[in-house]
């Protein structure tokens, strides 16, 4: 058996080797999950990330990085979720390295359970065409819980004129000024969504500090009394587009506050976001949606021309 070195993340000096590993994985997996050094640096700056405990690296005897485990751990709640990303170099697969990374994720979540005294779960996502990885998860005790669709829509086709309800206004978000009102609206909009964890103002500010953030793609609908009623935030990742030969933007977040649903706000602000991506020169729009969304999100997206590209399955394991 080859002896591997398992160690903690050491910061800037590890970014190139991690980027190289993701590039090697992407060449085989085609998951659009490659990342540059600058993109990885932004992920490592997430204030919720414990850099010493939430990332593990596996190196072969020559010091080459061949595996990485990365956990995104939800903020304190009744149940804390750990979202595990498990990447193994193609040349090192079909052994037990993937199982080692999963076992590390379980052990880390047990530490969280001991530290915070709450129930914890480990989550991993797999695209539905990755039968080998799915078999590994199922044999490791994971159960499928939810299906998420990645959908796409050409922006070269006409986009209907948004019809905003009378006396409602639509404007760009002012990131600093709107922080508390936007976060409160977000949490009210997604409170009944599957696997919702409340957003904090701190994390909101972190997300708006991302290099891909553009205020012109961050829209909010405001009710006559000043209440933030709906939002649509889009992103364009120029690095990813250049790397993959794409010209696409993402509907990163779309939500309507409870009490303001079924009056056309979601449709109006979605169409406005699509038009903003179109004005920015994008040819395609993509988004992710819960197949069983209880508020008709899938039907809304289909009604404006989105169609399924592929399916991701969310797997879960009680730790």
N, C-alpha and C positions, 0 to 999 in steps of 0.2 A: 504494500500500500504506500502510495506517495505521501510524504509528510508535508502538510500545508501549514503555512503561517497564518494565524488569525489575529487581526489587530484592529485597533480603533482608527477612526478617521483622523488624519493629522493636518487637515486644512489645505491651504493653497498648494502645497507640494504634491497632493494626491489628485488634483483636478485633471491633469493631463492623462494620467493612467485610467481614471474613471471614464473620461471622454472616449479614450481609445477602446475601452471595454464595451461601452455602449455602441460605438460604431461597428465593432465586430459582431455584436449581437444583432444589430439592425440589418446588417448585410444578409443574415439568414432569416430573421423573424419577420421583417417588414411590418413592424408595429408603429412606425413613426415615433420612436422613443429615443432617438439619438439626441445628444445634447452637447453643446459647445462648452468651453471653459467658462465663458461669461454666464451662460444659462445655469450651469452647475453652481457657480458662485452665488447667484441669486437664490437658488434653493437652499444653500447652506446658510444664508443670512436670515432664514425664517426664524422669527423670535421664539416660536414654539418648539424648535428643534434643539434637543440636547445633543450637541455634536459628538460628545465623548461616549454617549450611551445608545444613540438611536441609529448609528451607522456602523457596520462591520465590513471589513475587507478580508478576502481570502487570497493569499499569494502562493504560487508554486515554489519549488526549491530554488528557482532562478530569480525569485523576486518579482515575477510577472503577476500582475493582478488578473485573477481568473474568475472572481466571484464577488458580488457585493449584495448586502442586505441593507435596506433603508426603510425605516419606520416613520410614518407620519402619525402622531398620536394625538387624538382629539383632546380638547381642553376638558377640564373637570366637569363631570356630569354624573347622572345616575349610573350610566354605563360608559366606560372609556373604550374607544375603538383604536386599534393599531392597524394602520393600512400598510401592508408589507409589499415593498418592491423587491423582487428577487431576480437578479440577472447573473447568468453564468456564461462564460465564454463558450462558444460552440465546440471548441476542442476539448472542453472539460466536462461535457454533459454525459448523460447515461451512466453516471456513477452515483455517489450519494451526496455530492456537494449541495445540490438543491435541497435535499432533506436536512443537511446541516444548517443551511440558511434559515429554513423554516423553523427548525428547532431553536435556533438563536432567537428568532422573532417571538416564539412562545415564551422562552425564558425571560426575555426583556419585558414582555407584557406581565409576567408573574411578578417582576420587580415593581412595575407600576401598581399592580394590585396590592402588593405589600406596602408600598409607600403611601397610597392614597385610600386604601381600604374600601374600594368599590369593585364592582364586577367588571371584568375586562373581556374583550373579544378580539380575535385576530382575523383580519380580512385580507383577502388576496383577490385580484381580478385576473381573469383569463379570457382572451378572445375565443369565441366558440369554435374556431377552426384549428386551435392548438391542442389536439387530442392528447399528445404526450404529456403536456403540462397539466391538463385537466385530470388525467389519470393519476398523476403524482399527487395532486391536491386531494383527490377523493381517497386515495390510499393512505393519505396522511391524516384523515379524519375530518376534512373540510366538507361542508354541505353547501350546495348551491342555494342562494337565497333570492337573487333578483337578476333580471336581465336589463341591461342598459343598451340602447341603440345609439350608434353613431349615424347621424343623418347628414345629407348633403343637398345643396340646391344651387343651380347655376345662377349667377348674378348677371349673366348676359341676357337672361330672359326678363321681360317686364315685371316690375314690382308694383303692386297696387298702391294707390294713394292712401296713406294712413288717415283714418277717420277718428279723430279724437273727440270724446264726449264734450258737449257744451260746457264752458267755464272751467275745463281742465286745461292745464298748460304743460308743455313739454319743453325741457331745457337740458343742457349739459350739466353734469354734476360738478360742483365746486368741491374738490376732494377734502380740503381742510375744513371749510365752513360747514359742509353738509355731513360730516362724519357721523355724529351721533344720531341725527335724524335718519340717515341712510341705513345705518346698522339696525336701528329699531324697526324700520320698515322691512329690511331683509329678514329679520328674525320672525316678524309677524307673517311675512309672505310664505316662509318655508316651514313654519311650525308644524304643519301637518304633512310635510313631505317625508318620504322614506329616509331613514338614517340621518335625520337632521341633527346637527350640533350647532348651538348658538354661536354666531359670529361675535367677536369682540372688536372694540374700536382699535385696539392695538393691531390686530391682524388685518383689519380693513386698511389701516395706514400702510402696513407692510405691502399688501397687494397693490396699492396705488403707487408704491415706490418702484415697482417692477419696470424695467426698461421698455417692455412692450406696452405699458399703459399709455393710453391716449385719451385725454378728456373729451375729445370730439366723438369718441365711440362709447361714452359712458352717459347714458340718458336716464332721466327720471321724469315720471308723470306726477304732477302735483294737483291735488283736489282744490276746489274753490276755497276751502278753509285753511289751506296751507299744508295739509297732510301729504306726506310722501306716499303715493298710492301704488306705483308700479315702477319697475326698473328694467333696463336692458343694457348690459355691459358687453361690448364686443372687444376682441383682441386681434391684433395682427402680429404674428411672429416673423419678422423679416428674415432673421437668421435661418429659421426652419424652412421658410419658403425658398430661400436661395439654395439651401442644402438639398432640398428634395425636388427642386424644379417646379414648385407649386406657386400659385398666386391666389391664396385663400385666406379668409378670415374666419374667426369662430364667434358664434353667439355664446359667450362664456357664461352669461347668467341672465335669466329672464324670470321675473316674478311679479305677482300681483298680490297686494295685501288683502287679507281677509276683510270682507265688508265692501270691497271694491271689485269683486269678481263678477263675471257674466254681464259686463256692461261694455265690452269691447276694448278695454284698456290694454290687455295683453297683446291682442292682435295689432293694435295701433302702434304700440311701442316696439313690437317685433319688426313690423314693416319699416319703421323709422330706423331701427338699427341696421337692417339689411340695406337700406338706402345709403346709410353712412358708410358701410363697407364698400358698396358699389362706387360711391363718390371718391373713396380712397383708392380706387383702381383695382379692387379685387374681382376676380372672375368667379370664385366659388365661395359659398358660405357653408360651414359645418357646425354641428352642435351635438350634444349628448343628452339623451332623455331617458328617464325611467319608463320602461314599457308599461308598467302598471300605475303610472302617475294618476292620482285620484281626481285631478282637476282638469283633465282633458288636454294636457299639454301635447300628447302625441297627435291627437286629432287637429289641434291648432297648427302644428308644424306641417302636417300633411296638407292642410287646407291652403297653405301659402306656397306649396310646391316642393317641400322637402321629401326625400325618400331615403330608405334605409341603405346604408353602406355596409355596415357589419354590426355584429352583436358582441357585447362583452357580458360575461357572467360574473357576478359578485359571489365569491365563496366566503364562508364564515366558519369559525371554529371557536367554541368556548374554551377558554384557557383556565 
